[in-house]
Amino acid sequence: MADDSLAPATAAQQAADRLAVALEEAGFDVGTAFQDLRSGWDSSGAPGVRIGAVTCTVANDLAALLTSAIEAGVTLPRT
């Protein structure tokens, strides 16, 4: 889990890193499929993760992966 007590820029970088690792472990070539994945700032100055545009194939593969996870009962934890 991410540590929300970290400085915002550090938390954003760690979130981007965790997402990249998870995508790689799921079988994506992150350097190719998610070329723009990085930490960044939104228009209001809030830190976050930029994923960027992906191809239709990557979007379909990601949708299939998420659908399989949902069908297996994996969902976001409710807080």
mmJSON file of the N, C-alpha and C atoms, coordinates in Angstrom:
{"data_MODEL":{"atom_site":{
"group_PDB":["ATOM","ATOM","ATOM","ATOM","ATOM","ATOM","ATOM","ATOM","ATOM","ATOM","ATOM","ATOM","ATOM","ATOM","ATOM","ATOM","ATOM","ATOM","ATOM","ATOM","ATOM","ATOM","ATOM","ATOM","ATOM","ATOM","ATOM","ATOM","ATOM","ATOM","ATOM","ATOM","ATOM","ATOM","ATOM","ATOM","ATOM","ATOM","ATOM","ATOM","ATOM","ATOM","ATOM","ATOM","ATOM","ATOM","ATOM","ATOM","ATOM","ATOM","ATOM","ATOM","ATOM","ATOM","ATOM","ATOM","ATOM","ATOM","ATOM","ATOM","ATOM","ATOM","ATOM","ATOM","ATOM","ATOM","ATOM","ATOM","ATOM","ATOM","ATOM","ATOM","ATOM","ATOM","ATOM","ATOM","ATOM","ATOM","ATOM","ATOM","ATOM","ATOM","ATOM","ATOM","ATOM","ATOM","ATOM","ATOM","ATOM","ATOM","ATOM","ATOM","ATOM","ATOM","ATOM","ATOM","ATOM","ATOM","ATOM","ATOM","ATOM","ATOM","ATOM","ATOM","ATOM","ATOM","ATOM","ATOM","ATOM","ATOM","ATOM","ATOM","ATOM","ATOM","ATOM","ATOM","ATOM","ATOM","ATOM","ATOM","ATOM","ATOM","ATOM","ATOM","ATOM","ATOM","ATOM","ATOM","ATOM","ATOM","ATOM","ATOM","ATOM","ATOM","ATOM","ATOM","ATOM","ATOM","ATOM","ATOM","ATOM","ATOM","ATOM","ATOM","ATOM","ATOM","ATOM","ATOM","ATOM","ATOM","ATOM","ATOM","ATOM","ATOM","ATOM","ATOM","ATOM","ATOM","ATOM","ATOM","ATOM","ATOM","ATOM","ATOM","ATOM","ATOM","ATOM","ATOM","ATOM","ATOM","ATOM","ATOM","ATOM","ATOM","ATOM","ATOM","ATOM","ATOM","ATOM","ATOM","ATOM","ATOM","ATOM","ATOM","ATOM","ATOM","ATOM","ATOM","ATOM","ATOM","ATOM","ATOM","ATOM","ATOM","ATOM","ATOM","ATOM","ATOM","ATOM","ATOM","ATOM","ATOM","ATOM","ATOM","ATOM","ATOM","ATOM","ATOM","ATOM","ATOM","ATOM","ATOM","ATOM","ATOM","ATOM","ATOM","ATOM","ATOM","ATOM","ATOM","ATOM","ATOM","ATOM","ATOM","ATOM","ATOM","ATOM","ATOM","ATOM","ATOM","ATOM","ATOM","ATOM","ATOM","ATOM","ATOM","ATOM"],
"id":[1,2,3,4,5,6,7,8,9,10,11,12,13,14,15,16,17,18,19,20,21,22,23,24,25,26,27,28,29,30,31,32,33,34,35,36,37,38,39,40,41,42,43,44,45,46,47,48,49,50,51,52,53,54,55,56,57,58,59,60,61,62,63,64,65,66,67,68,69,70,71,72,73,74,75,76,77,78,79,80,81,82,83,84,85,86,87,88,89,90,91,92,93,94,95,96,97,98,99,100,101,102,103,104,105,106,107,108,109,110,111,112,113,114,115,116,117,118,119,120,121,122,123,124,125,126,127,128,129,130,131,132,133,134,135,136,137,138,139,140,141,142,143,144,145,146,147,148,149,150,151,152,153,154,155,156,157,158,159,160,161,162,163,164,165,166,167,168,169,170,171,172,173,174,175,176,177,178,179,180,181,182,183,184,185,186,187,188,189,190,191,192,193,194,195,196,197,198,199,200,201,202,203,204,205,206,207,208,209,210,211,212,213,214,215,216,217,218,219,220,221,222,223,224,225,226,227,228,229,230,231,232,233,234,235,236,237],
"type_symbol":["N","C","C","N","C","C","N","C","C","N","C","C","N","C","C","N","C","C","N","C","C","N","C","C","N","C","C","N","C","C","N","C","C","N","C","C","N","C","C","N","C","C","N","C","C","N","C","C","N","C","C","N","C","C","N","C","C","N","C","C","N","C","C","N","C","C","N","C","C","N","C","C","N","C","C","N","C","C","N","C","C","N","C","C","N","C","C","N","C","C","N","C","C","N","C","C","N","C","C","N","C","C","N","C","C","N","C","C","N","C","C","N","C","C","N","C","C","N","C","C","N","C","C","N","C","C","N","C","C","N","C","C","N","C","C","N","C","C","N","C","C","N","C","C","N","C","C","N","C","C","N","C","C","N","C","C","N","C","C","N","C","C","N","C","C","N","C","C","N","C","C","N","C","C","N","C","C","N","C","C","N","C","C","N","C","C","N","C","C","N","C","C","N","C","C","N","C","C","N","C","C","N","C","C","N","C","C","N","C","C","N","C","C","N","C","C","N","C","C","N","C","C","N","C","C","N","C","C","N","C","C","N","C","C","N","C","C"],
"label_atom_id":["N","CA","C","N","CA","C","N","CA","C","N","CA","C","N","CA","C","N","CA","C","N","CA","C","N","CA","C","N","CA","C","N","CA","C","N","CA","C","N","CA","C","N","CA","C","N","CA","C","N","CA","C","N","CA","C","N","CA","C","N","CA","C","N","CA","C","N","CA","C","N","CA","C","N","CA","C","N","CA","C","N","CA","C","N","CA","C","N","CA","C","N","CA","C","N","CA","C","N","CA","C","N","CA","C","N","CA","C","N","CA","C","N","CA","C","N","CA","C","N","CA","C","N","CA","C","N","CA","C","N","CA","C","N","CA","C","N","CA","C","N","CA","C","N","CA","C","N","CA","C","N","CA","C","N","CA","C","N","CA","C","N","CA","C","N","CA","C","N","CA","C","N","CA","C","N","CA","C","N","CA","C","N","CA","C","N","CA","C","N","CA","C","N","CA","C","N","CA","C","N","CA","C","N","CA","C","N","CA","C","N","CA","C","N","CA","C","N","CA","C","N","CA","C","N","CA","C","N","CA","C","N","CA","C","N","CA","C","N","CA","C","N","CA","C","N","CA","C","N","CA","C","N","CA","C","N","CA","C","N","CA","C","N","CA","C","N","CA","C","N","CA","C","N","CA","C"],
"label_alt_id":[null,null,null,null,null,null,null,null,null,null,null,null,null,null,null,null,null,null,null,null,null,null,null,null,null,null,null,null,null,null,null,null,null,null,null,null,null,null,null,null,null,null,null,null,null,null,null,null,null,null,null,null,null,null,null,null,null,null,null,null,null,null,null,null,null,null,null,null,null,null,null,null,null,null,null,null,null,null,null,null,null,null,null,null,null,null,null,null,null,null,null,null,null,null,null,null,null,null,null,null,null,null,null,null,null,null,null,null,null,null,null,null,null,null,null,null,null,null,null,null,null,null,null,null,null,null,null,null,null,null,null,null,null,null,null,null,null,null,null,null,null,null,null,null,null,null,null,null,null,null,null,null,null,null,null,null,null,null,null,null,null,null,null,null,null,null,null,null,null,null,null,null,null,null,null,null,null,null,null,null,null,null,null,null,null,null,null,null,null,null,null,null,null,null,null,null,null,null,null,null,null,null,null,null,null,null,null,null,null,null,null,null,null,null,null,null,null,null,null,null,null,null,null,null,null,null,null,null,null,null,null,null,null,null,null,null,null],
"label_comp_id":["MET","MET","MET","ALA","ALA","ALA","ASP","ASP","ASP","ASP","ASP","ASP","SER","SER","SER","LEU","LEU","LEU","ALA","ALA","ALA","PRO","PRO","PRO","ALA","ALA","ALA","THR","THR","THR","ALA","ALA","ALA","ALA","ALA","ALA","GLN","GLN","GLN","GLN","GLN","GLN","ALA","ALA","ALA","ALA","ALA","ALA","ASP","ASP","ASP","ARG","ARG","ARG","LEU","LEU","LEU","ALA","ALA","ALA","VAL","VAL","VAL","ALA","ALA","ALA","LEU","LEU","LEU","GLU","GLU","GLU","GLU","GLU","GLU","ALA","ALA","ALA","GLY","GLY","GLY","PHE","PHE","PHE","ASP","ASP","ASP","VAL","VAL","VAL","GLY","GLY","GLY","THR","THR","THR","ALA","ALA","ALA","PHE","PHE","PHE","GLN","GLN","GLN","ASP","ASP","ASP","LEU","LEU","LEU","ARG","ARG","ARG","SER","SER","SER","GLY","GLY","GLY","TRP","TRP","TRP","ASP","ASP","ASP","SER","SER","SER","SER","SER","SER","GLY","GLY","GLY","ALA","ALA","ALA","PRO","PRO","PRO","GLY","GLY","GLY","VAL","VAL","VAL","ARG","ARG","ARG","ILE","ILE","ILE","GLY","GLY","GLY","ALA","ALA","ALA","VAL","VAL","VAL","THR","THR","THR","CYS","CYS","CYS","THR","THR","THR","VAL","VAL","VAL","ALA","ALA","ALA","ASN","ASN","ASN","ASP","ASP","ASP","LEU","LEU","LEU","ALA","ALA","ALA","ALA","ALA","ALA","LEU","LEU","LEU","LEU","LEU","LEU","THR","THR","THR","SER","SER","SER","ALA","ALA","ALA","ILE","ILE","ILE","GLU","GLU","GLU","ALA","ALA","ALA","GLY","GLY","GLY","VAL","VAL","VAL","THR","THR","THR","LEU","LEU","LEU","PRO","PRO","PRO","ARG","ARG","ARG","THR","THR","THR"],
"label_asym_id":["A","A","A","A","A","A","A","A","A","A","A","A","A","A","A","A","A","A","A","A","A","A","A","A","A","A","A","A","A","A","A","A","A","A","A","A","A","A","A","A","A","A","A","A","A","A","A","A","A","A","A","A","A","A","A","A","A","A","A","A","A","A","A","A","A","A","A","A","A","A","A","A","A","A","A","A","A","A","A","A","A","A","A","A","A","A","A","A","A","A","A","A","A","A","A","A","A","A","A","A","A","A","A","A","A","A","A","A","A","A","A","A","A","A","A","A","A","A","A","A","A","A","A","A","A","A","A","A","A","A","A","A","A","A","A","A","A","A","A","A","A","A","A","A","A","A","A","A","A","A","A","A","A","A","A","A","A","A","A","A","A","A","A","A","A","A","A","A","A","A","A","A","A","A","A","A","A","A","A","A","A","A","A","A","A","A","A","A","A","A","A","A","A","A","A","A","A","A","A","A","A","A","A","A","A","A","A","A","A","A","A","A","A","A","A","A","A","A","A","A","A","A","A","A","A","A","A","A","A","A","A","A","A","A","A","A","A"],
"label_entity_id":["1","1","1","1","1","1","1","1","1","1","1","1","1","1","1","1","1","1","1","1","1","1","1","1","1","1","1","1","1","1","1","1","1","1","1","1","1","1","1","1","1","1","1","1","1","1","1","1","1","1","1","1","1","1","1","1","1","1","1","1","1","1","1","1","1","1","1","1","1","1","1","1","1","1","1","1","1","1","1","1","1","1","1","1","1","1","1","1","1","1","1","1","1","1","1","1","1","1","1","1","1","1","1","1","1","1","1","1","1","1","1","1","1","1","1","1","1","1","1","1","1","1","1","1","1","1","1","1","1","1","1","1","1","1","1","1","1","1","1","1","1","1","1","1","1","1","1","1","1","1","1","1","1","1","1","1","1","1","1","1","1","1","1","1","1","1","1","1","1","1","1","1","1","1","1","1","1","1","1","1","1","1","1","1","1","1","1","1","1","1","1","1","1","1","1","1","1","1","1","1","1","1","1","1","1","1","1","1","1","1","1","1","1","1","1","1","1","1","1","1","1","1","1","1","1","1","1","1","1","1","1","1","1","1","1","1","1"],
"label_seq_id":[1,1,1,2,2,2,3,3,3,4,4,4,5,5,5,6,6,6,7,7,7,8,8,8,9,9,9,10,10,10,11,11,11,12,12,12,13,13,13,14,14,14,15,15,15,16,16,16,17,17,17,18,18,18,19,19,19,20,20,20,21,21,21,22,22,22,23,23,23,24,24,24,25,25,25,26,26,26,27,27,27,28,28,28,29,29,29,30,30,30,31,31,31,32,32,32,33,33,33,34,34,34,35,35,35,36,36,36,37,37,37,38,38,38,39,39,39,40,40,40,41,41,41,42,42,42,43,43,43,44,44,44,45,45,45,46,46,46,47,47,47,48,48,48,49,49,49,50,50,50,51,51,51,52,52,52,53,53,53,54,54,54,55,55,55,56,56,56,57,57,57,58,58,58,59,59,59,60,60,60,61,61,61,62,62,62,63,63,63,64,64,64,65,65,65,66,66,66,67,67,67,68,68,68,69,69,69,70,70,70,71,71,71,72,72,72,73,73,73,74,74,74,75,75,75,76,76,76,77,77,77,78,78,78,79,79,79],
"pdbx_PDB_ins_code":[null,null,null,null,null,null,null,null,null,null,null,null,null,null,null,null,null,null,null,null,null,null,null,null,null,null,null,null,null,null,null,null,null,null,null,null,null,null,null,null,null,null,null,null,null,null,null,null,null,null,null,null,null,null,null,null,null,null,null,null,null,null,null,null,null,null,null,null,null,null,null,null,null,null,null,null,null,null,null,null,null,null,null,null,null,null,null,null,null,null,null,null,null,null,null,null,null,null,null,null,null,null,null,null,null,null,null,null,null,null,null,null,null,null,null,null,null,null,null,null,null,null,null,null,null,null,null,null,null,null,null,null,null,null,null,null,null,null,null,null,null,null,null,null,null,null,null,null,null,null,null,null,null,null,null,null,null,null,null,null,null,null,null,null,null,null,null,null,null,null,null,null,null,null,null,null,null,null,null,null,null,null,null,null,null,null,null,null,null,null,null,null,null,null,null,null,null,null,null,null,null,null,null,null,null,null,null,null,null,null,null,null,null,null,null,null,null,null,null,null,null,null,null,null,null,null,null,null,null,null,null,null,null,null,null,null,null],
"Cartn_x":[0.833,0.0,0.875,0.354,1.071,1.029,2.075,2.159,1.691,0.47,-0.107,0.593,1.496,2.2,3.424,3.761,4.91,4.622,5.689,5.523,4.755,3.879,3.045,3.824,4.937,5.705,6.278,6.729,7.266,6.163,5.004,3.871,3.448,3.437,3.065,4.077,5.356,6.39,6.283,6.044,5.896,4.657,3.577,2.361,2.621,3.335,3.673,4.546,5.505,6.385,5.601,4.701,3.89,2.999,2.416,1.565,2.38,3.552,4.406,4.777,5.141,5.499,4.293,3.134,1.93,1.582,1.684,1.398,2.398,3.67,4.695,4.395,4.053,3.761,2.521,1.613,0.409,0.69,1.877,2.257,2.418,2.214,2.386,3.856,4.273,5.585,5.358,5.57,5.215,5.944,7.202,7.967,7.388,6.667,6.045,4.57,3.847,2.395,1.976,2.764,2.43,3.619,3.964,5.162,5.132,3.944,3.828,3.583,3.648,3.369,4.464,4.04,4.988,4.202,4.897,4.251,4.155,3.208,3.023,2.077,1.609,0.732,-0.456,-1.64,-2.806,-2.919,-3.951,-4.085,-4.29,-4.731,-4.903,-3.658,-2.635,-1.397,-1.33,-2.311,-2.308,-1.421,-0.628,0.223,-0.609,-0.115,-0.816,0.044,-0.599,0.092,-0.521,0.318,-0.12,0.086,-0.97,-0.89,-0.688,-1.272,-1.112,-2.023,-1.949,-2.758,-2.179,-3.072,-2.651,-3.358,-2.827,-3.455,-4.75,-5.568,-6.807,-6.496,-5.442,-5.059,-4.717,-3.94,-3.573,-4.817,-5.691,-6.926,-7.785,-7.91,-8.686,-8.043,-6.716,-6.02,-6.201,-6.104,-6.294,-7.732,-8.688,-10.094,-10.334,-9.734,-9.885,-9.275,-8.12,-7.473,-8.347,-8.872,-9.729,-11.028,-11.598,-12.819,-12.57,-11.449,-11.101,-10.929,-10.303,-10.121,-11.472,-12.357,-13.694,-14.446,-14.379,-15.059,-14.5,-13.235,-12.606,-12.881,-13.65,-14.012,-13.054,-12.118,-11.153,-11.745,-11.88,-12.361,-11.542,-11.72,-11.025,-11.545,-10.653,-11.128,-11.951,-12.998,-13.845,-13.307,-13.152,-12.648,-13.728],
"Cartn_y":[-1.188,0.0,1.249,2.29,3.557,4.216,4.958,5.675,7.1,7.425,8.746,9.846,9.49,10.505,11.028,10.442,10.89,12.243,12.946,14.186,13.863,14.758,14.466,14.007,14.658,14.264,12.863,12.533,11.198,10.156,10.462,9.535,9.303,10.35,10.213,9.353,9.55,8.753,7.288,7.041,5.661,5.009,5.763,5.23,4.882,5.741,5.465,4.217,4.094,2.921,1.645,1.693,0.514,0.109,1.092,0.798,0.169,0.706,0.149,-1.299,-1.579,-2.948,-3.876,-3.435,-4.268,-4.558,-3.562,-3.77,-4.735,-4.601,-5.535,-6.953,-7.102,-8.429,-9.041,-8.196,-8.68,-9.07,-8.723,-9.124,-8.006,-6.767,-5.644,-5.262,-4.814,-4.2,-2.705,-2.268,-0.9,0.137,-0.111,0.84,1.058,0.063,0.163,0.529,-0.167,-0.002,1.266,1.669,2.836,3.798,4.277,5.104,6.386,6.903,8.177,8.012,6.774,6.55,7.211,8.128,8.833,9.602,10.017,10.886,12.278,13.052,14.388,15.201,16.286,17.22,17.509,17.637,17.981,19.498,19.962,21.397,22.228,21.591,22.324,22.249,21.542,21.432,20.236,19.342,18.144,17.068,16.384,15.321,14.107,13.375,12.174,11.367,10.491,9.631,9.855,10.13,10.28,8.939,8.451,7.169,7.379,8.411,8.706,7.881,8.142,7.422,6.031,5.077,3.711,3.274,2.252,1.73,1.005,0.774,0.009,-1.39,-1.993,-3.336,-3.335,-2.356,-2.269,-2.025,-1.132,-0.86,-2.117,-2.859,-4.098,-5.135,-5.248,-6.19,-5.803,-4.516,-4.048,-4.283,-4.024,-4.275,-5.76,-6.627,-8.073,-8.5,-7.938,-8.253,-7.823,-6.611,-6.113,-6.906,-7.255,-8.058,-9.415,-10.037,-11.331,-11.196,-10.112,-9.891,-9.722,-8.959,-8.75,-10.071,-10.856,-12.154,-13.097,-12.891,-13.698,-13.13,-12.031,-11.445,-10.391,-9.956,-8.936,-7.562,-6.745,-5.376,-4.472,-3.187,-2.237,-2.367,-2.247,-2.269,-1.016,-1.164,-0.025,0.56,1.871,2.522,3.328],
"Cartn_z":[0.0,0.0,0.0,-0.593,-0.63,0.736,1.043,2.309,2.075,2.518,2.292,3.071,3.998,4.774,4.021,2.887,2.109,1.473,1.12,0.372,-0.906,-1.356,-2.52,-3.76,-4.068,-5.251,-5.093,-3.888,-3.622,-3.708,-3.15,-3.206,-4.652,-5.466,-6.873,-7.621,-7.353,-8.015,-7.613,-6.329,-5.868,-6.476,-6.614,-7.233,-8.7,-9.411,-10.81,-10.915,-10.014,-10.011,-9.725,-8.739,-8.395,-9.557,-10.23,-11.376,-12.502,-12.772,-13.822,-13.521,-12.283,-11.897,-12.043,-11.576,-11.673,-13.132,-13.985,-15.405,-16.033,-15.674,-16.168,-15.699,-14.416,-13.874,-14.518,-14.993,-15.67,-17.119,-17.61,-18.96,-19.969,-19.546,-20.462,-20.564,-21.741,-21.917,-21.686,-20.462,-20.072,-20.916,-21.233,-22.033,-23.419,-23.914,-25.229,-25.125,-24.256,-24.169,-23.431,-22.454,-21.625,-21.625,-22.8,-22.955,-22.139,-21.854,-21.139,-19.646,-19.129,-17.708,-16.865,-16.006,-15.127,-14.072,-13.045,-12.064,-12.682,-12.195,-12.743,-11.885,-12.44,-11.738,-12.631,-12.03,-12.843,-12.964,-13.657,-13.924,-12.665,-11.573,-10.316,-9.438,-9.908,-9.146,-8.22,-8.305,-7.458,-8.085,-7.253,-7.787,-8.185,-9.142,-9.575,-10.519,-11.255,-12.21,-13.583,-14.539,-15.928,-16.623,-17.246,-17.935,-19.431,-19.986,-21.4,-22.285,-23.566,-24.55,-24.776,-25.014,-25.326,-26.605,-27.243,-28.453,-28.099,-29.109,-28.898,-28.385,-28.886,-28.442,-26.961,-26.524,-25.108,-24.267,-24.708,-23.958,-23.851,-24.938,-24.905,-23.993,-24.035,-23.149,-21.683,-21.386,-20.015,-19.566,-20.439,-20.108,-19.845,-20.649,-20.448,-19.119,-18.779,-17.506,-16.333,-16.39,-15.311,-15.22,-16.362,-16.367,-15.724,-16.051,-15.44,-13.932,-13.501,-12.064,-11.376,-11.989,-11.417,-11.333,-12.399,-12.413,-11.351,-10.979,-9.928,-8.537,-8.478,-7.192,-6.679,-7.52,-7.114,-7.41,-6.38,-6.532,-5.622,-5.777,-4.91,-3.484,-2.506,-1.121,-0.838,-0.114,0.266,1.565,1.568,2.79,3.448],
"occupancy":[1.0,1.0,1.0,1.0,1.0,1.0,1.0,1.0,1.0,1.0,1.0,1.0,1.0,1.0,1.0,1.0,1.0,1.0,1.0,1.0,1.0,1.0,1.0,1.0,1.0,1.0,1.0,1.0,1.0,1.0,1.0,1.0,1.0,1.0,1.0,1.0,1.0,1.0,1.0,1.0,1.0,1.0,1.0,1.0,1.0,1.0,1.0,1.0,1.0,1.0,1.0,1.0,1.0,1.0,1.0,1.0,1.0,1.0,1.0,1.0,1.0,1.0,1.0,1.0,1.0,1.0,1.0,1.0,1.0,1.0,1.0,1.0,1.0,1.0,1.0,1.0,1.0,1.0,1.0,1.0,1.0,1.0,1.0,1.0,1.0,1.0,1.0,1.0,1.0,1.0,1.0,1.0,1.0,1.0,1.0,1.0,1.0,1.0,1.0,1.0,1.0,1.0,1.0,1.0,1.0,1.0,1.0,1.0,1.0,1.0,1.0,1.0,1.0,1.0,1.0,1.0,1.0,1.0,1.0,1.0,1.0,1.0,1.0,1.0,1.0,1.0,1.0,1.0,1.0,1.0,1.0,1.0,1.0,1.0,1.0,1.0,1.0,1.0,1.0,1.0,1.0,1.0,1.0,1.0,1.0,1.0,1.0,1.0,1.0,1.0,1.0,1.0,1.0,1.0,1.0,1.0,1.0,1.0,1.0,1.0,1.0,1.0,1.0,1.0,1.0,1.0,1.0,1.0,1.0,1.0,1.0,1.0,1.0,1.0,1.0,1.0,1.0,1.0,1.0,1.0,1.0,1.0,1.0,1.0,1.0,1.0,1.0,1.0,1.0,1.0,1.0,1.0,1.0,1.0,1.0,1.0,1.0,1.0,1.0,1.0,1.0,1.0,1.0,1.0,1.0,1.0,1.0,1.0,1.0,1.0,1.0,1.0,1.0,1.0,1.0,1.0,1.0,1.0,1.0,1.0,1.0,1.0,1.0,1.0,1.0,1.0,1.0,1.0,1.0,1.0,1.0,1.0,1.0,1.0,1.0,1.0,1.0],
"B_iso_or_equiv":[0.0,0.0,0.0,0.0,0.0,0.0,0.0,0.0,0.0,0.0,0.0,0.0,0.0,0.0,0.0,0.0,0.0,0.0,0.0,0.0,0.0,0.0,0.0,0.0,0.0,0.0,0.0,0.0,0.0,0.0,0.0,0.0,0.0,0.0,0.0,0.0,0.0,0.0,0.0,0.0,0.0,0.0,0.0,0.0,0.0,0.0,0.0,0.0,0.0,0.0,0.0,0.0,0.0,0.0,0.0,0.0,0.0,0.0,0.0,0.0,0.0,0.0,0.0,0.0,0.0,0.0,0.0,0.0,0.0,0.0,0.0,0.0,0.0,0.0,0.0,0.0,0.0,0.0,0.0,0.0,0.0,0.0,0.0,0.0,0.0,0.0,0.0,0.0,0.0,0.0,0.0,0.0,0.0,0.0,0.0,0.0,0.0,0.0,0.0,0.0,0.0,0.0,0.0,0.0,0.0,0.0,0.0,0.0,0.0,0.0,0.0,0.0,0.0,0.0,0.0,0.0,0.0,0.0,0.0,0.0,0.0,0.0,0.0,0.0,0.0,0.0,0.0,0.0,0.0,0.0,0.0,0.0,0.0,0.0,0.0,0.0,0.0,0.0,0.0,0.0,0.0,0.0,0.0,0.0,0.0,0.0,0.0,0.0,0.0,0.0,0.0,0.0,0.0,0.0,0.0,0.0,0.0,0.0,0.0,0.0,0.0,0.0,0.0,0.0,0.0,0.0,0.0,0.0,0.0,0.0,0.0,0.0,0.0,0.0,0.0,0.0,0.0,0.0,0.0,0.0,0.0,0.0,0.0,0.0,0.0,0.0,0.0,0.0,0.0,0.0,0.0,0.0,0.0,0.0,0.0,0.0,0.0,0.0,0.0,0.0,0.0,0.0,0.0,0.0,0.0,0.0,0.0,0.0,0.0,0.0,0.0,0.0,0.0,0.0,0.0,0.0,0.0,0.0,0.0,0.0,0.0,0.0,0.0,0.0,0.0,0.0,0.0,0.0,0.0,0.0,0.0,0.0,0.0,0.0,0.0,0.0,0.0],
"pdbx_formal_charge":[null,null,null,null,null,null,null,null,null,null,null,null,null,null,null,null,null,null,null,null,null,null,null,null,null,null,null,null,null,null,null,null,null,null,null,null,null,null,null,null,null,null,null,null,null,null,null,null,null,null,null,null,null,null,null,null,null,null,null,null,null,null,null,null,null,null,null,null,null,null,null,null,null,null,null,null,null,null,null,null,null,null,null,null,null,null,null,null,null,null,null,null,null,null,null,null,null,null,null,null,null,null,null,null,null,null,null,null,null,null,null,null,null,null,null,null,null,null,null,null,null,null,null,null,null,null,null,null,null,null,null,null,null,null,null,null,null,null,null,null,null,null,null,null,null,null,null,null,null,null,null,null,null,null,null,null,null,null,null,null,null,null,null,null,null,null,null,null,null,null,null,null,null,null,null,null,null,null,null,null,null,null,null,null,null,null,null,null,null,null,null,null,null,null,null,null,null,null,null,null,null,null,null,null,null,null,null,null,null,null,null,null,null,null,null,null,null,null,null,null,null,null,null,null,null,null,null,null,null,null,null,null,null,null,null,null,null],
"auth_seq_id":[1,1,1,2,2,2,3,3,3,4,4,4,5,5,5,6,6,6,7,7,7,8,8,8,9,9,9,10,10,10,11,11,11,12,12,12,13,13,13,14,14,14,15,15,15,16,16,16,17,17,17,18,18,18,19,19,19,20,20,20,21,21,21,22,22,22,23,23,23,24,24,24,25,25,25,26,26,26,27,27,27,28,28,28,29,29,29,30,30,30,31,31,31,32,32,32,33,33,33,34,34,34,35,35,35,36,36,36,37,37,37,38,38,38,39,39,39,40,40,40,41,41,41,42,42,42,43,43,43,44,44,44,45,45,45,46,46,46,47,47,47,48,48,48,49,49,49,50,50,50,51,51,51,52,52,52,53,53,53,54,54,54,55,55,55,56,56,56,57,57,57,58,58,58,59,59,59,60,60,60,61,61,61,62,62,62,63,63,63,64,64,64,65,65,65,66,66,66,67,67,67,68,68,68,69,69,69,70,70,70,71,71,71,72,72,72,73,73,73,74,74,74,75,75,75,76,76,76,77,77,77,78,78,78,79,79,79],
"auth_comp_id":["MET","MET","MET","ALA","ALA","ALA","ASP","ASP","ASP","ASP","ASP","ASP","SER","SER","SER","LEU","LEU","LEU","ALA","ALA","ALA","PRO","PRO","PRO","ALA","ALA","ALA","THR","THR","THR","ALA","ALA","ALA","ALA","ALA","ALA","GLN","GLN","GLN","GLN","GLN","GLN","ALA","ALA","ALA","ALA","ALA","ALA","ASP","ASP","ASP","ARG","ARG","ARG","LEU","LEU","LEU","ALA","ALA","ALA","VAL","VAL","VAL","ALA","ALA","ALA","LEU","LEU","LEU","GLU","GLU","GLU","GLU","GLU","GLU","ALA","ALA","ALA","GLY","GLY","GLY","PHE","PHE","PHE","ASP","ASP","ASP","VAL","VAL","VAL","GLY","GLY","GLY","THR","THR","THR","ALA","ALA","ALA","PHE","PHE","PHE","GLN","GLN","GLN","ASP","ASP","ASP","LEU","LEU","LEU","ARG","ARG","ARG","SER","SER","SER","GLY","GLY","GLY","TRP","TRP","TRP","ASP","ASP","ASP","SER","SER","SER","SER","SER","SER","GLY","GLY","GLY","ALA","ALA","ALA","PRO","PRO","PRO","GLY","GLY","GLY","VAL","VAL","VAL","ARG","ARG","ARG","ILE","ILE","ILE","GLY","GLY","GLY","ALA","ALA","ALA","VAL","VAL","VAL","THR","THR","THR","CYS","CYS","CYS","THR","THR","THR","VAL","VAL","VAL","ALA","ALA","ALA","ASN","ASN","ASN","ASP","ASP","ASP","LEU","LEU","LEU","ALA","ALA","ALA","ALA","ALA","ALA","LEU","LEU","LEU","LEU","LEU","LEU","THR","THR","THR","SER","SER","SER","ALA","ALA","ALA","ILE","ILE","ILE","GLU","GLU","GLU","ALA","ALA","ALA","GLY","GLY","GLY","VAL","VAL","VAL","THR","THR","THR","LEU","LEU","LEU","PRO","PRO","PRO","ARG","ARG","ARG","THR","THR","THR"],
"auth_asym_id":["A","A","A","A","A","A","A","A","A","A","A","A","A","A","A","A","A","A","A","A","A","A","A","A","A","A","A","A","A","A","A","A","A","A","A","A","A","A","A","A","A","A","A","A","A","A","A","A","A","A","A","A","A","A","A","A","A","A","A","A","A","A","A","A","A","A","A","A","A","A","A","A","A","A","A","A","A","A","A","A","A","A","A","A","A","A","A","A","A","A","A","A","A","A","A","A","A","A","A","A","A","A","A","A","A","A","A","A","A","A","A","A","A","A","A","A","A","A","A","A","A","A","A","A","A","A","A","A","A","A","A","A","A","A","A","A","A","A","A","A","A","A","A","A","A","A","A","A","A","A","A","A","A","A","A","A","A","A","A","A","A","A","A","A","A","A","A","A","A","A","A","A","A","A","A","A","A","A","A","A","A","A","A","A","A","A","A","A","A","A","A","A","A","A","A","A","A","A","A","A","A","A","A","A","A","A","A","A","A","A","A","A","A","A","A","A","A","A","A","A","A","A","A","A","A","A","A","A","A","A","A","A","A","A","A","A","A"],
"auth_atom_id":["N","CA","C","N","CA","C","N","CA","C","N","CA","C","N","CA","C","N","CA","C","N","CA","C","N","CA","C","N","CA","C","N","CA","C","N","CA","C","N","CA","C","N","CA","C","N","CA","C","N","CA","C","N","CA","C","N","CA","C","N","CA","C","N","CA","C","N","CA","C","N","CA","C","N","CA","C","N","CA","C","N","CA","C","N","CA","C","N","CA","C","N","CA","C","N","CA","C","N","CA","C","N","CA","C","N","CA","C","N","CA","C","N","CA","C","N","CA","C","N","CA","C","N","CA","C","N","CA","C","N","CA","C","N","CA","C","N","CA","C","N","CA","C","N","CA","C","N","CA","C","N","CA","C","N","CA","C","N","CA","C","N","CA","C","N","CA","C","N","CA","C","N","CA","C","N","CA","C","N","CA","C","N","CA","C","N","CA","C","N","CA","C","N","CA","C","N","CA","C","N","CA","C","N","CA","C","N","CA","C","N","CA","C","N","CA","C","N","CA","C","N","CA","C","N","CA","C","N","CA","C","N","CA","C","N","CA","C","N","CA","C","N","CA","C","N","CA","C","N","CA","C","N","CA","C","N","CA","C","N","CA","C","N","CA","C","N","CA","C","N","CA","C","N","CA","C"],
"pdbx_PDB_model_num":[1,1,1,1,1,1,1,1,1,1,1,1,1,1,1,1,1,1,1,1,1,1,1,1,1,1,1,1,1,1,1,1,1,1,1,1,1,1,1,1,1,1,1,1,1,1,1,1,1,1,1,1,1,1,1,1,1,1,1,1,1,1,1,1,1,1,1,1,1,1,1,1,1,1,1,1,1,1,1,1,1,1,1,1,1,1,1,1,1,1,1,1,1,1,1,1,1,1,1,1,1,1,1,1,1,1,1,1,1,1,1,1,1,1,1,1,1,1,1,1,1,1,1,1,1,1,1,1,1,1,1,1,1,1,1,1,1,1,1,1,1,1,1,1,1,1,1,1,1,1,1,1,1,1,1,1,1,1,1,1,1,1,1,1,1,1,1,1,1,1,1,1,1,1,1,1,1,1,1,1,1,1,1,1,1,1,1,1,1,1,1,1,1,1,1,1,1,1,1,1,1,1,1,1,1,1,1,1,1,1,1,1,1,1,1,1,1,1,1,1,1,1,1,1,1,1,1,1,1,1,1,1,1,1,1,1,1]
}}}
